[in-house]
Amino acid sequence: MNTERSRALFAHAQEIIPGGVNSPVRACRNVHADPLFIAEAKGAHLTTVDGDHFIDFLGSWGPMLVGHAHPEVTEAIQQAALRGTSYGAPSEAEVLLAEEVCAALPSVEMVRMVNSGTEATMSALRLARGVTGRTKMIKFIGGYHGHGDAFLASAGSGVATFSIPGTPGVPASTVADTLLAPYNDLEAVKKLFEANPGQIAALFVEPVAGNMGLMLPQPGFLEGLRELCTKNGTILVFDEVITGFRLSYAGAQGRFGIMPDLTTFGKIIGGGLPVGAYGGRADLMKHVAPQGEVYQAGTLSGNPLAMAAGLATLNILKRSDYAALEARVSAFVAELEQILKAKGVPVQIPHIASLFTIYFTEAPLRDFASVQTSDVALFESFFKQMRAQGIFMAPSAFEANMLSFAHSEEDFAKALEAARNVKF
Ligand SMILES: *Cc1c(COP(=O)(O)O)cnc(C)c1O
């Protein structure tokens, strides 16, 4: 692996961009590595500025479910660009994408486009507070809902792996209304409701958590949250920024058969361009301005290029075989686990759909505290040896790998061969 040009760019970047990156985890500090600068991506493959090729297991942290530079998505973006890049007035593509999202998820009757997952969750929280007249919210320890102030209390990998308790810059008064419970702990949630009667506007949950590494909901957990929220008049928000259109075309809620009140989207819905969205019950969404009184706006919201990329992506996904991809990922993960176990290290690889995380621990996995028993030194060694062999994995022990429909049997075979060569 040649990293000369990446290293030169990174050195220069660090002088003019904080940490040399525009989003912290990209810096690869958790694994004590330097980031590789990417020049090109196609299908399941990345090419660095130094001309090295990698099989991409990161998928841009989620958006690339159909693979990089899919010809249909690229064509849609090109055609849209020829018609102008922003109007500040409505366009047809916004209606088409909204229609597509509402048709895909039964719980979503109306939807508002924004520019990122962060914006989607911030807006959903404001709406929940505006509608209920309450201020408190519940989130789960290790759950990540973007970098909005109210959500930055115990907020998953990006914050967790740096061991910053929340972050400077967020007033204590802001997170005072953020109540925390361990993931998969219904009893703790019940106690929060009992201690704060009539005060909790919203409960935010990743229906499958992807930001403490992959964490599956235990049977009954999501159903229990649904019940508690209904009983307490609290708005249940599924943060499907990762799981939307990935766990199934109808998201995690479609897969598990649970109707949240509001849902937040991002990543896949923009086909690799900056998009987020929040939507849900019409009687709630009708409170969003200008139909209602809860203000939320955006100069580039519903951007024609982003809508075109999102629409093209959803059109491909609609005819894609999710079950076949899951079966391939399942088989791959099972073999990977065998290979690592044979090397005598403690390992577990939870997986669902096209997501998986390798945890170097034998502790039962149920919440953020339990995943933190994972041996980060083993992870770092594994990550570096895989990267040296051309496999580009999520650069943290507490992140999920995000595979795509573009990954071939040959890609999986190469990754397994690389894993066989790893020495601990
Ligand atoms: C990535 C993510 C966000 C934030 O989305 P951005 O587009 O990065 O702002 C919110 N929630 C979840 C579950 C995410 O994975």
The ligand as a Gaussian input file, in Angstrom:
#p B3LYP/6-31G(d) Opt

LIG

0 1
 C      -25.723000       9.251000      10.624000
 C      -26.860000       9.296000      11.597000
 C      -27.494000      10.501000      11.935000
 C      -26.984000      11.833000      11.466000
 O      -27.052000      11.989000      10.103000
 P      -26.073000      13.061000       9.390000
 O      -26.532000      13.059000       7.973000
 O      -24.687000      12.562000       9.599000
 O      -26.315000      14.353000      10.055000
 C      -28.615000      10.446000      12.745000
 N      -29.084000       9.280000      13.210000
 C      -28.508000       8.102000      12.920000
 C      -29.096000       6.836000      13.430000
 C      -27.356000       8.077000      12.129000
 O      -26.741000       6.913000      11.875000

